[in-house]
């Protein structure tokens, strides 16, 4: 099976965790695309979805799933999203789709975070995938210098404006042995909107599409 088939297996497996009548938090990315397809088969059982990006909102509506405003809820029962990398502690790098800030907000408000991935996303140490940081445009020079101080190589992601109207810096060659510390340090820099390091809010369940089926890891 190729990676797309593995993504699809993990995405469909997430349906087992959806209870009737709930509102589903939905992430962004190619694996989530398969989850939205799967979710459309049970759309009459759920109360709707909260979306992390304009692209996911488009796909949800295209599949006949009502998209609701997160601000009308105190919390969500479940959030389903993918990851660009995930380690053994269920800490992640996310933001390859430039939706990291909204993804973090929904994850923080959700009681259960289910991460759906193919087996290529599992790593021992985070950082092979460049770490995205959403920043306010006027801060690019300052933040780039600060990232160099901690050993990373910052690079502007060209031709990308986030749904929030900001820009993305991708940090290369930063191998993250202490994800919580790095997350806090980068978040503290003035001009940072959000860093795509999900170290404090980890996944509760990881569904991994493998050649042998879907592997389930519970936190």
RONUBA-190830 format. One record per residue: residue number from 1; residue in three letters; chain; y, x, z of N, C-alpha, C in turn. Coordinates in Angstrom, 1 decimal. Each point is the difference from the previous one (the first is absolute). Example, Ala and Ser with C-alpha at 12.3 -4.5 7.8 and 13.67 -1.06 7.14 Angstrom:
REC/1/ALA/A/-5.7/13.2/7.8/1.2/-0.9/0.0/1.2/0.9/0.0
REC/2/SER/A/1.1/-0.4/-0.7/1.1/0.9/0.0/1.1/-0.8/0.8
This chain:
REC/1/UNK/A/-1.2/0.8/0.0/1.2/-0.8/0.0/1.3/0.9/0.0
REC/2/UNK/A/1.0/-0.5/-0.8/1.2/0.7/0.1/0.9/-0.4/1.1
REC/3/UNK/A/1.1/0.7/0.2/0.9/-0.3/1.2/0.5/-1.4/0.0
REC/4/UNK/A/0.3/-0.6/-1.2/0.5/-1.4/0.0/-1.1/-1.0/0.5
REC/5/UNK/A/-1.2/0.3/-0.3/-1.1/-0.8/0.5/-0.2/0.1/1.5
REC/6/UNK/A/0.3/1.2/0.5/-0.1/0.2/1.5/1.1/-0.7/0.7
REC/7/UNK/A/1.2/0.1/-0.6/1.2/-0.7/0.5/-0.3/-1.5/0.1
REC/8/UNK/A/-0.5/-0.5/-1.1/-0.3/-1.5/0.0/-1.0/-0.4/1.0
REC/9/UNK/A/-1.0/0.8/0.3/-1.0/-0.3/1.0/0.6/-0.1/1.4
REC/10/UNK/A/0.9/1.0/0.3/0.7/0.0/1.3/0.9/-1.2/0.1
REC/11/UNK/A/0.7/-0.3/-1.1/1.0/-1.1/0.0/-0.7/-1.4/0.3
REC/12/UNK/A/-1.1/-0.2/-0.7/-0.7/-1.3/0.2/-0.6/-0.1/1.4
REC/13/UNK/A/-0.4/1.1/0.5/-0.6/0.0/1.4/1.0/-0.4/1.0
REC/14/UNK/A/1.3/0.1/-0.2/1.0/-0.4/0.9/0.0/-1.5/0.2
REC/15/UNK/A/-0.5/-0.8/-0.9/-0.1/-1.4/0.1/-0.8/-0.5/1.2
REC/16/UNK/A/-0.9/0.9/0.5/-0.8/-0.4/1.1/0.8/-0.1/1.3
REC/17/UNK/A/1.2/0.6/0.0/0.8/0.0/1.2/1.1/-1.0/0.0
REC/18/UNK/A/0.0/-0.9/-1.0/1.1/-1.0/-0.1/-0.5/-1.3/0.6
REC/19/UNK/A/0.8/-0.5/0.9/-0.3/-1.3/0.6/0.8/-1.1/-0.6
REC/20/UNK/A/-0.5/-1.2/-0.2/0.7/-1.1/-0.6/1.3/-0.3/0.8
REC/21/UNK/A/1.0/-0.4/-0.8/1.3/-0.4/0.6/0.9/1.1/0.4
REC/22/UNK/A/-0.4/1.3/-0.3/0.9/1.1/0.4/0.9/0.4/-1.1
REC/23/UNK/A/1.1/0.7/0.4/0.9/0.7/-1.0/-0.4/1.4/-0.1
REC/24/UNK/A/-0.2/0.5/-1.2/-0.5/1.4/-0.3/1.1/0.9/-0.3
REC/25/UNK/A/0.1/1.1/0.7/0.9/1.1/-0.4/-0.6/0.8/-1.2
REC/26/UNK/A/0.7/0.2/-1.0/-0.6/0.6/-1.2/0.8/1.3/-0.4
REC/27/UNK/A/-0.7/1.1/-0.1/0.6/1.3/-0.4/0.3/0.1/-1.5
REC/28/UNK/A/0.0/1.3/-0.4/0.4/0.3/-1.4/-0.9/1.1/-0.5
REC/29/UNK/A/-0.3/-0.1/-1.3/-0.8/1.1/-0.7/-1.1/-0.5/-0.8
REC/30/UNK/A/-0.7/0.9/-0.6/-1.1/-0.4/-0.9/-1.2/-0.6/0.7
REC/31/UNK/A/-0.3/0.4/1.2/-1.1/-0.6/0.7/0.4/-1.4/0.5
REC/32/UNK/A/1.2/-0.1/0.4/0.5/-1.3/0.4/0.0/-1.0/-1.1
REC/33/UNK/A/0.2/0.5/-1.2/0.0/-0.9/-1.2/-1.4/-0.7/-0.1
REC/34/UNK/A/-1.1/0.7/0.3/-1.3/-0.6/0.1/-0.1/-1.0/1.1
REC/35/UNK/A/0.7/0.3/1.2/-0.1/-0.9/1.1/0.7/-1.3/-0.3
REC/36/UNK/A/1.2/0.1/-0.7/0.7/-1.2/-0.4/-0.9/-0.9/-0.9
REC/37/UNK/A/-0.7/0.6/-0.9/-0.9/-0.7/-0.8/-1.1/-0.7/0.8
REC/38/UNK/A/-0.5/0.7/1.0/-1.0/-0.6/0.9/0.6/-1.1/0.8
REC/39/UNK/A/1.2/0.2/0.5/0.7/-0.9/0.9/0.2/-1.3/-0.8
REC/40/UNK/A/0.2/0.1/-1.2/0.3/-1.3/-0.8/-1.2/-0.9/-0.1
REC/41/UNK/A/-1.2/0.5/0.3/-1.2/-0.8/0.0/-0.1/-0.9/1.3
REC/42/UNK/A/0.8/0.4/1.0/0.0/-0.8/1.3/1.4/-0.5/0.3
REC/43/UNK/A/0.8/0.0/-1.0/1.5/-0.4/0.3/0.1/-1.3/0.6
REC/44/UNK/A/-0.9/-0.9/-0.2/0.1/-1.4/0.6/-0.4/0.0/1.4
REC/45/UNK/A/-0.5/1.1/0.5/-0.4/0.1/1.4/1.0/0.6/0.9
REC/46/UNK/A/1.0/0.8/-0.6/1.0/0.7/0.8/1.3/-0.8/-0.1
REC/47/UNK/A/0.9/0.4/0.9/1.4/-0.6/0.0/1.0/0.7/-0.8
REC/48/UNK/A/-0.4/1.1/-0.6/1.0/0.8/-0.8/-0.1/1.5/0.3
REC/49/UNK/A/0.9/0.7/-0.6/0.0/1.5/0.2/1.4/0.5/0.2
REC/50/UNK/A/0.1/1.1/0.7/1.3/0.8/0.1/-0.2/1.2/-0.8
REC/51/UNK/A/0.9/0.4/-0.8/-0.1/1.1/-1.0/0.8/1.2/0.4
REC/52/UNK/A/-0.5/1.2/-0.3/0.7/1.2/0.3/0.8/0.6/-1.1
REC/53/UNK/A/0.0/-0.7/-1.2/0.7/0.5/-1.1/0.3/-1.0/-1.1
REC/54/UNK/A/0.9/0.2/-0.8/0.3/-0.9/-1.1/-1.2/-0.1/-1.0
REC/55/UNK/A/-0.7/1.1/-0.2/-1.1/0.0/-0.9/-1.2/-0.8/0.6
REC/56/UNK/A/-0.2/0.1/1.3/-1.1/-0.8/0.6/0.4/-1.5/0.0
REC/57/UNK/A/1.3/-0.3/0.2/0.5/-1.3/0.0/-0.3/-0.7/-1.4
REC/58/UNK/A/0.3/0.8/-1.0/-0.2/-0.5/-1.4/-1.5/-0.4/-0.2
REC/59/UNK/A/-0.9/0.9/0.4/-1.4/-0.2/-0.1/-0.5/-1.1/0.8
REC/60/UNK/A/0.5/-0.2/1.2/-0.4/-1.1/0.9/0.3/-1.3/-0.7
REC/61/UNK/A/1.3/-0.1/-0.4/0.4/-1.3/-0.6/-0.7/-0.2/-1.3
REC/62/UNK/A/-0.3/1.0/-0.8/-0.7/-0.1/-1.2/-1.4/-0.6/0.2
REC/63/UNK/A/-0.6/0.3/1.2/-1.3/-0.5/0.3/0.0/-1.2/0.9
REC/64/UNK/A/1.2/-0.7/0.0/0.1/-1.3/0.7/0.0/0.1/1.5
REC/65/UNK/A/0.4/1.1/0.6/0.1/0.2/1.4/1.4/-0.1/0.5
REC/66/UNK/A/0.3/-0.9/0.9/1.4/-0.1/0.5/0.4/1.2/0.8
REC/67/UNK/A/1.2/0.5/-0.3/0.6/1.2/0.7/1.0/-0.5/1.0
REC/68/UNK/A/-0.2/0.4/1.3/0.9/-0.5/1.1/0.9/1.1/0.5
REC/69/UNK/A/1.0/-0.4/0.7/1.0/1.0/0.6/-0.5/0.5/1.3
REC/70/UNK/A/-0.2/1.3/0.2/-0.5/0.6/1.2/0.9/-0.4/1.2
REC/71/UNK/A/1.3/-0.2/-0.2/0.9/-0.3/1.1/-0.2/-1.3/0.6
REC/72/UNK/A/-0.9/-0.8/-0.5/-0.3/-1.3/0.6/-1.2/0.0/0.9
REC/73/UNK/A/-0.5/1.2/0.2/-1.2/0.2/0.8/0.3/1.1/1.1
REC/74/UNK/A/-0.6/-0.3/1.2/0.0/1.0/1.1/-1.0/1.1/-0.2
REC/75/UNK/A/-1.1/-0.3/-0.6/-1.1/0.9/-0.3/-0.9/-0.5/-1.1
REC/76/UNK/A/-0.8/0.8/-0.5/-1.0/-0.4/-1.0/-1.4/0.4/0.6
REC/77/UNK/A/-1.0/-0.8/-0.4/-1.4/0.2/0.5/-0.6/1.2/-0.7
REC/78/UNK/A/0.3/0.2/-1.3/-0.7/1.0/-0.8/0.9/0.6/-1.1
REC/79/UNK/A/-0.1/1.3/-0.2/0.7/0.7/-1.1/-1.0/0.8/-0.7
REC/80/UNK/A/0.0/-0.2/-1.3/-1.0/0.8/-0.9/0.8/0.9/-0.9
REC/81/UNK/A/-0.3/1.3/0.0/0.7/0.9/-0.8/-0.9/1.2/-0.3
REC/82/UNK/A/0.4/0.8/-0.9/-0.8/1.2/-0.4/0.7/1.3/0.6
REC/83/UNK/A/-0.5/1.1/-0.3/0.6/1.3/0.4/-0.1/1.0/-1.0
REC/84/UNK/A/0.9/1.0/-0.1/-0.1/1.1/-0.9/-0.9/1.1/0.6
REC/85/UNK/A/0.0/0.1/1.3/-0.9/0.9/0.8/-0.3/-0.6/1.3
REC/86/UNK/A/-1.2/0.2/0.6/-0.2/-0.5/1.4/-1.0/1.1/0.6
REC/87/UNK/A/0.3/0.3/1.3/-0.8/1.0/0.7/-1.0/-0.7/0.9
REC/88/UNK/A/-0.7/0.8/0.8/-1.0/-0.5/0.9/0.5/-0.9/1.1
REC/89/UNK/A/1.3/0.2/0.3/0.6/-0.8/1.1/0.7/-1.3/-0.5
REC/90/UNK/A/-0.3/-0.3/-1.3/0.6/-1.1/-0.7/1.5/0.1/-0.1
REC/91/UNK/A/0.5/1.1/0.0/1.4/0.3/-0.3/0.2/0.2/-1.5
REC/92/UNK/A/1.1/-0.4/-0.6/0.1/-0.1/-1.4/1.3/0.6/-0.6
REC/93/UNK/A/-0.1/0.4/-1.2/1.2/0.2/-0.9/0.0/-1.2/-1.0
REC/94/UNK/A/1.2/-0.7/0.0/0.1/-1.1/-0.9/1.4/0.2/-0.7
REC/95/UNK/A/0.2/-0.8/-1.0/1.3/0.1/-0.7/0.0/0.5/-1.4
REC/96/UNK/A/-1.2/0.2/-0.6/-0.1/0.3/-1.4/0.6/-1.0/-0.9
REC/97/UNK/A/0.0/-1.2/0.5/0.6/-1.1/-0.8/1.4/-0.3/0.4
REC/98/UNK/A/0.6/0.8/0.8/1.4/-0.1/0.5/0.3/-1.2/0.8
REC/99/UNK/A/-1.0/-0.6/0.7/0.2/-1.1/0.8/-0.2/0.2/1.5
REC/100/UNK/A/0.1/1.3/0.4/-0.4/0.4/1.3/0.8/-0.7/1.1
REC/101/UNK/A/1.3/-0.2/-0.1/0.8/-0.6/1.1/-0.5/-1.4/0.3
REC/102/UNK/A/-0.1/-0.8/-1.1/-0.4/-1.4/0.2/-1.5/-0.1/0.5
REC/103/UNK/A/-0.8/1.0/-0.5/-1.4/0.0/0.5/0.0/0.3/1.5
REC/104/UNK/A/0.9/0.9/0.5/0.0/0.4/1.4/0.4/-1.2/0.8
REC/105/UNK/A/1.0/-0.7/-0.5/0.5/-1.2/0.8/-1.1/-1.0/0.2
REC/106/UNK/A/-0.7/-0.3/-1.1/-1.1/-1.0/0.1/-1.1/0.5/0.8
REC/107/UNK/A/-0.4/1.3/-0.1/-1.1/0.5/0.8/0.4/-0.1/1.5
REC/108/UNK/A/1.3/0.3/0.3/0.4/0.0/1.4/-0.1/-1.5/0.6
REC/109/UNK/A/0.2/-1.0/-0.8/0.0/-1.4/0.4/-1.4/-0.6/0.0
REC/110/UNK/A/-1.0/0.7/-0.5/-1.3/-0.6/-0.2/-1.0/0.4/1.1
REC/111/UNK/A/-0.8/-0.9/0.5/-0.9/0.2/1.0/-1.2/0.8/-0.5
REC/112/UNK/A/-0.4/-0.1/-1.2/-1.1/0.8/-0.6/0.4/0.5/-1.3
REC/113/UNK/A/-0.2/1.3/-0.2/0.4/0.7/-1.2/-1.3/0.5/-0.7
REC/114/UNK/A/-0.3/-0.6/-1.1/-1.2/0.4/-0.7/0.3/0.9/-1.2
REC/115/UNK/A/-0.5/1.1/-0.1/0.3/1.0/-1.1/-1.2/0.0/-0.9
REC/116/UNK/A/0.3/-0.2/-1.3/-1.0/-0.1/-1.0/0.2/1.2/-1.0
REC/117/UNK/A/-1.0/0.9/-0.1/0.1/1.2/-0.8/-1.3/0.3/-0.7
REC/118/UNK/A/0.1/0.8/-1.0/-1.2/0.6/-0.6/-0.3/1.3/0.7
REC/119/UNK/A/-1.1/0.6/-0.1/-0.5/1.1/0.8/0.8/1.3/-0.3
REC/120/UNK/A/0.8/0.1/-1.1/0.7/1.2/-0.3/1.2/0.1/0.9
REC/121/UNK/A/0.4/-1.1/0.7/1.2/0.1/0.9/-0.2/0.5/1.4
REC/122/UNK/A/-1.3/0.2/0.3/-0.4/0.5/1.3/0.2/1.5/0.1
REC/123/UNK/A/0.8/0.5/1.0/0.2/1.5/0.2/-0.1/0.4/1.4
REC/124/UNK/A/-0.2/1.2/0.2/0.0/0.6/1.4/1.4/0.2/0.5
REC/125/UNK/A/0.9/0.6/-0.8/1.4/0.3/0.3/0.9/-0.7/-1.0
REC/126/UNK/A/1.0/-0.7/0.5/0.9/-0.7/-0.9/1.0/1.1/-0.6
REC/127/UNK/A/0.4/-0.3/-1.3/1.0/0.9/-0.6/-0.3/0.5/-1.4
REC/128/UNK/A/-1.2/-0.2/-0.4/-0.3/0.4/-1.5/0.8/-1.0/-0.9
REC/129/UNK/A/0.0/-1.3/0.4/0.9/-0.9/-0.7/1.4/0.2/0.5
REC/130/UNK/A/1.0/0.1/-0.8/1.4/0.3/0.5/0.5/-1.2/0.8
REC/131/UNK/A/0.6/0.4/1.1/0.5/-1.0/1.0/1.3/-0.6/-0.5
REC/132/UNK/A/0.1/-1.3/-0.2/1.2/-0.7/-0.5/0.9/-0.3/1.2
REC/133/UNK/A/1.3/0.2/-0.3/1.1/-0.4/1.0/1.0/-0.8/-0.7
REC/134/UNK/A/0.3/-1.2/0.5/1.0/-0.8/-0.6/1.3/0.3/0.7
REC/135/UNK/A/1.1/0.4/-0.8/1.2/0.4/0.6/1.2/-0.6/-0.6
REC/136/UNK/A/1.1/0.0/0.7/1.3/-0.4/-0.5/0.5/1.1/-1.0
REC/137/UNK/A/0.4/-0.3/-1.2/0.4/1.0/-1.0/0.9/1.1/0.5
REC/138/UNK/A/1.0/-0.3/0.8/1.0/1.0/0.4/-0.7/1.1/0.9
REC/139/UNK/A/-1.2/-0.3/0.5/-0.6/1.0/1.0/-1.0/0.9/-0.7
REC/140/UNK/A/-0.1/0.0/-1.3/-1.0/0.8/-0.6/0.1/1.5/0.3
REC/141/UNK/A/1.2/0.5/-0.1/0.1/1.5/0.3/-0.3/0.3/1.4
REC/142/UNK/A/0.5/-0.7/0.9/-0.3/0.3/1.5/-1.5/-0.1/0.3
REC/143/UNK/A/-0.6/-1.1/-0.5/-1.4/-0.3/0.4/-0.9/1.1/-0.7
REC/144/UNK/A/0.3/0.3/-1.2/-0.7/1.0/-0.8/0.0/1.4/0.8
REC/145/UNK/A/1.1/0.4/0.5/0.1/1.2/0.8/-0.8/-0.1/1.3
REC/146/UNK/A/0.0/-1.2/0.6/-0.8/-0.1/1.3/-1.5/0.0/-0.3
REC/147/UNK/A/-0.4/-0.5/-1.1/-1.4/0.0/-0.4/-0.5/1.4/-0.3
REC/148/UNK/A/0.9/0.8/-0.6/-0.4/1.4/-0.2/-0.2/0.7/1.3
REC/149/UNK/A/0.7/-0.3/1.0/-0.1/0.6/1.3/-1.4/-0.2/0.7
REC/150/UNK/A/-0.6/-1.2/-0.4/-1.3/-0.2/0.6/-1.2/0.3/-0.9
REC/151/UNK/A/0.4/0.7/-1.1/-1.0/0.6/-0.9/-0.4/-0.8/-1.2
REC/152/UNK/A/0.7/-1.1/-0.2/-0.3/-0.9/-1.2/0.9/0.4/-1.2
REC/153/UNK/A/-0.4/-0.4/-1.2/0.7/0.2/-1.2/0.5/-1.4/-0.5
REC/154/UNK/A/1.3/-0.4/0.2/0.4/-1.3/-0.4/0.4/-0.1/-1.5
REC/155/UNK/A/-0.4/-1.1/-0.6/0.3/-0.2/-1.4/0.4/-1.5/-0.2
REC/156/UNK/A/1.2/-0.2/-0.6/0.4/-1.3/-0.3/-1.0/-0.7/-1.0
REC/157/UNK/A/-0.4/-1.2/0.3/-0.8/-0.8/-0.9/0.9/-0.6/-1.0
REC/158/UNK/A/0.0/0.5/-1.2/0.9/-0.4/-1.1/-0.2/-1.4/-0.5
REC/159/UNK/A/1.1/-0.6/-0.3/0.0/-1.4/-0.7/-0.6/-1.0/0.9
REC/160/UNK/A/0.1/0.2/1.4/-0.5/-1.0/0.9/1.1/-0.5/1.0
REC/161/UNK/A/0.2/-1.3/0.0/0.9/-0.6/1.0/-0.9/-1.0/0.7
REC/162/UNK/A/0.0/0.1/1.4/-0.9/-0.9/0.7/0.5/-1.4/0.0
REC/163/UNK/A/-0.8/-1.0/0.4/0.4/-1.4/0.1/1.2/-0.1/0.9
REC/164/UNK/A/0.2/1.0/0.9/1.1/-0.1/1.0/1.3/0.7/-0.6
REC/165/UNK/A/-0.1/0.6/-1.2/1.2/0.6/-0.6/0.1/1.5/0.4
REC/166/UNK/A/-1.0/0.6/0.5/0.1/1.4/0.4/-0.9/0.9/-1.0
REC/167/UNK/A/0.0/1.3/0.4/-0.8/0.9/-0.8/-1.2/0.6/0.8
REC/168/UNK/A/-0.9/0.7/-0.7/-1.2/0.5/0.6/0.0/1.5/-0.2
REC/169/UNK/A/-0.2/0.8/1.1/-0.4/1.4/0.0/-1.5/0.1/0.2
REC/170/UNK/A/-0.7/0.8/-0.8/-1.4/0.3/0.3/-0.1/1.4/0.5
REC/171/UNK/A/-0.7/0.2/1.1/-0.1/1.3/0.6/-1.4/0.6/-0.3
REC/172/UNK/A/0.1/1.1/-0.7/-1.3/0.7/-0.4/-0.3/1.2/1.0
REC/173/UNK/A/-1.2/0.4/0.0/-0.5/1.1/0.8/0.3/-0.1/1.5
REC/174/UNK/A/-0.1/-1.2/0.5/0.2/-0.2/1.5/-1.3/-0.5/0.5
REC/175/UNK/A/-0.8/0.9/0.6/-1.3/-0.4/0.5/0.2/-0.5/1.5
REC/176/UNK/A/-0.4/-1.2/0.2/0.5/-0.7/1.3/-1.1/0.0/1.0
REC/177/UNK/A/0.1/1.0/0.9/-1.0/0.1/1.1/0.3/-0.9/1.2
REC/178/UNK/A/1.3/-0.3/0.2/0.4/-0.9/1.1/0.9/-1.1/-0.6
REC/179/UNK/A/-0.7/-1.0/-0.6/0.7/-1.1/-0.7/1.1/-0.7/0.8
REC/180/UNK/A/-0.3/-0.3/1.3/0.9/-0.8/0.8/1.3/0.8/0.2
REC/181/UNK/A/-0.1/1.3/0.3/1.1/0.8/0.2/0.9/0.1/-1.3
REC/182/UNK/A/-0.6/0.2/-1.1/0.7/0.1/-1.3/0.6/-1.3/-0.3
REC/183/UNK/A/-0.7/-1.1/0.2/0.6/-1.3/-0.3/1.3/-0.2/0.8
REC/184/UNK/A/-0.1/0.3/1.3/1.2/-0.2/0.9/1.2/0.9/-0.4
REC/185/UNK/A/-0.4/1.3/-0.4/1.1/0.9/-0.3/0.7/-0.4/-1.3
REC/186/UNK/A/-0.7/-0.4/-1.0/0.6/-0.4/-1.3/0.8/-1.3/0.2
REC/187/UNK/A/-0.6/-0.9/0.7/0.7/-1.3/0.3/1.3/0.2/0.7
REC/188/UNK/A/0.1/1.0/0.8/1.2/0.3/0.8/1.2/0.6/-0.8
REC/189/UNK/A/-0.3/0.4/-1.3/1.1/0.6/-0.8/0.9/-1.1/-0.5
REC/190/UNK/A/1.3/0.2/0.2/1.0/-1.0/-0.5/-0.1/-0.1/-1.6
REC/191/UNK/A/-0.1/-1.2/-0.4/-0.1/-0.3/-1.5/-1.4/-0.3/-0.4
REC/192/UNK/A/-1.0/0.2/0.9/-1.3/-0.4/-0.3/-0.2/-1.5/0.3
REC/193/UNK/A/-0.4/-0.8/-1.0/-0.3/-1.4/0.2/-1.4/-0.1/0.6
REC/194/UNK/A/-1.0/0.7/-0.6/-1.3/-0.1/0.5/-0.8/1.2/-0.6
REC/195/UNK/A/-1.0/0.5/0.7/-0.9/1.0/-0.5/-1.4/-0.6/-0.2
REC/196/UNK/A/-0.7/0.3/-1.1/-1.2/-0.6/-0.4/-1.2/0.6/0.8
REC/197/UNK/A/0.2/0.3/1.3/-1.0/0.5/0.8/-0.3/-1.1/1.1
REC/198/UNK/A/-1.2/-0.6/-0.1/-0.4/-1.0/0.9/-0.9/0.6/1.1
REC/199/UNK/A/0.7/0.6/1.0/-0.8/0.7/1.0/0.1/-0.7/1.3
REC/200/UNK/A/1.1/-0.6/0.4/0.0/-0.8/1.2/-0.6/-1.4/-0.2
REC/201/UNK/A/0.2/-0.6/-1.1/-0.7/-1.3/-0.3/-1.1/0.4/-1.0
REC/202/UNK/A/-1.2/0.1/0.5/-1.1/0.3/-0.9/-0.8/-1.2/-0.5
REC/203/UNK/A/-0.9/0.2/-0.8/-0.9/-1.2/-0.5/-0.9/-0.4/1.2
REC/204/UNK/A/-0.3/-1.3/0.0/-1.0/-0.4/1.0/-1.4/-0.1/-0.6
REC/205/UNK/A/0.0/-0.2/-1.3/-1.3/0.0/-0.7/0.2/0.6/-1.4
REC/206/UNK/A/-0.9/0.9/-0.4/0.1/0.6/-1.3/-1.2/-0.4/-0.8
REC/207/UNK/A/0.2/-0.5/-1.1/-1.1/-0.4/-1.0/0.0/1.0/-1.1
REC/208/UNK/A/-1.0/0.8/-0.1/-0.1/1.1/-1.0/-1.0/-0.4/-1.1
REC/209/UNK/A/0.5/-0.1/-1.2/-0.9/-0.2/-1.1/-0.7/1.3/-0.4
REC/210/UNK/A/-1.3/0.1/0.1/-0.8/1.1/-0.3/-1.1/-0.3/-1.0
REC/211/UNK/A/-0.6/1.1/-0.5/-1.1/-0.2/-1.0/-1.2/-0.8/0.6
REC/212/UNK/A/-0.1/0.0/1.3/-1.1/-0.7/0.7/0.4/-1.4/0.5
REC/213/UNK/A/1.2/-0.4/-0.2/0.5/-1.3/0.5/1.3/0.2/0.8
REC/214/UNK/A/0.3/-1.0/0.8/1.3/0.1/0.8/-0.4/0.5/1.4
REC/215/UNK/A/0.7/1.1/0.4/-0.2/0.5/1.3/1.1/-0.6/0.9
REC/216/UNK/A/-0.4/-0.4/1.2/1.0/-0.6/0.9/0.2/0.9/1.2
REC/217/UNK/A/1.3/0.3/0.3/0.3/0.8/1.2/0.9/-0.8/0.8
REC/218/UNK/A/-0.4/-0.2/1.3/0.8/-0.8/0.9/0.7/1.0/1.0
REC/219/UNK/A/1.3/-0.3/0.3/0.7/0.8/1.0/-0.3/-0.5/1.4
